[in-house]
Amino acid sequence: MIEGKTLASGGHEFNKEAGRGNQRKPKEVSMNMVLVLLAEPKTKEELLAVAFNEVIPKDEPNKYRHLKPLYISAHVKGVPVSKVFVDCGATVNILPYSLMKKLDKSKEDLIPSDVVMSSFVDDKSKTIGVLPLKITVADQTRVAAFYVVKSSMDYNILLGHDWIHQSGCIPCSLFQLLFFWDGQRVSIHPA
């Protein structure tokens, strides 16, 4: 389990002439289960390397953990929603009709759509329409388009490539983490 902490800027000193870092013990600040790394590295690769080295468990042998789906919690229209499935194999975001009703939305709120989706086993389902909703995951709030379907699912919301790419998210089901890159910092959200 990852404890929320912030690595303050200057927590790592980098020797620019040598091209590698002198590691000092970083300062830690409690931060409600989101790990934000602010460091001196200038490139995306250097900053991501620091983030991965800080949070990836190195001694947690579990040969089946890669089979666990990446479920997170989110807020949709300010309402907390659990069992949100982040699926790197899905192209679109999906919202069940039953949850749409619980969010006090109706068919009149939908943008018409005649898209027919197919699952990985080639089951076909027609969408009812598209519903734009504000969704917050960790400290990321975005408006995302959700295809609404009348179907029984094991999750409350499915977030696919549309949300993943829009939010700058790097999902990691192996370690049950979401990495967010905003161009300057990496924030890490445990599932």
N, C-alpha and C positions, 0 to 999 in steps of 0.2 A: 504494500500500500504506500502510496506517495503522500507525504505530508506537504501541505501547501507552504511554499516559501518563495521569497524573491531573492534572486542573486543580484545585488546592487552593482551598478556600473563601477568598474574598478575592482570588482571581485576577482577578476583575472587580469594580470598584467601581461601584455604581449610585447616581446622584444622584436621590434620591427626589423632590425638589422639581421638577426638570426632567423627570423621567420617562424619562430615557435614561441610558445608561451611559458612564462614563469608562473606557476600556479601558487596562489595564496589562498588561504581559507576564506571563502566568500561570506559576506554578511548575510544573515537570515532574518526574515521578517514574516510573521504569520500572515496568510492571505487567503483563507477560506477555500482550500482545495484547488486553487489554480496556481500553477507554478509559472512565474514570469521571469525570464532570463534576460537581463540587460548586461551586456558585456562590451568590451572594447573591439572585438573583431569587426572588420568592415565589410566582409563578404558574407553572403547568405550561407555559403558552405561552412565557413568558420563558426558562425553563430549557431547553425543547426548542429554542428559537431559538439559544441559546448553543451547545448540542450540535451542531446542524446546521451552524452557521457554522464550528465547529472541525474537523469531520471530512469534510464533503462536498467532494470535489475540484472545483475550479472550472475547471481547464484540462486536462481529460483527454478530448479528443475521440475518441469511439468510437461510431459510429452504430449498432453492433449489440449493445452491452453490455446493453441492456434485454431482449434475448432469452435471456440466460443464466439458467438456473434457479438458485435460491438453495439451494445445498448447504452444509451445515455439518457439524461433527463434534460428537458428544455422548457422554455416558457413560450407559449403561443398566445398572442394577444394578451399577455400578462398572466395567463393561466398555466400553472405548472402541469407538465405532461411527462409521465414516466414511460419507460420502454419505447424510446425513440431509437429506431434501428438505422445506423449509419452503414450503408451498403455500397461498397466501391464497385459492385457489379451492376448497379441500377443506373439507368440514364436519367430518370426523372424522380421527382419527389411525389410521394403518394400519401394521401390522407383518406382514411375510411369515412364513409358517409356518416356512420354513427358518431364519430368524433366531431365532424362538421356540425352536426345537430347540437352536440354538447357545448360547442363554442358559440351557440346562438346564431348560426349562419343558416341560410335557407337556399333553395335552388335559385332564387332570384339574385343571389350574390355571386353566382357562378358565371364565368365566361364560357360561352358554349364551345364544346369541343367534340369532335367525332373520332377521336383517337381510340384505336383498339390496341391494348397492351398485351404482350405475351410474356409469360414467366419463363424461367429457365427450363421448365418441362413442357413448354409450348402450350400452356393453358391460356386461353384468350379471355380478356374481359374488356368491355367497353367502358370508357370513362363517362361520368355524368357531366363533367365540366372541369374548368380550371378555377382555383380559388387562390388569389394572392393573400398571403398572411405574413404578419411580422413574427419572426421566430428568433428567440434569444438562446444561444448556447454559450456557456462560459461568459465572456465579456463581449461576445460578438452578436450584434443584432442586425438582422437583414430582413428584407421583404423577399419572400420566395414564392414561386408559383407551385401549387400543389394540384396534382390530378386527383380528383375525387372519384372513388370507386365504391360500389356496393359489394363488399366482399368480406369474408371472415379472415382475419389475419392474426398472427402471433405477436404483433407489435401495434402500437398506437399511431405511429408516423414512420414513414420510410424516407430517409434523406439520401438522395442519390448524387450523381455527378453534378447536377445543376447546383445544389446547395454547396457541395464539397468545393467545387471550383470557385464559386462566387465568394465564399467566405475565406478562401486561402487556407483551407484545412488539409492536414495530412493525417488521415485516420490510420491507426495502428491497432488492429485487432489482436495481434500477438501479445502486446503489453497492455491492452485495454486503455489506450490513451488517444486523445486528439491533440495534434500540434497545430497551432495557428501561427502563420507568418504574415505580418503586416508591412513588410518591407524594412522595418527597423528593429523589431523585437520578435521573439518567439514566446508564445504563451502555451502552456500545456494544461490540458483539462483531463483528469482521470475519469474513466467511465463509471 
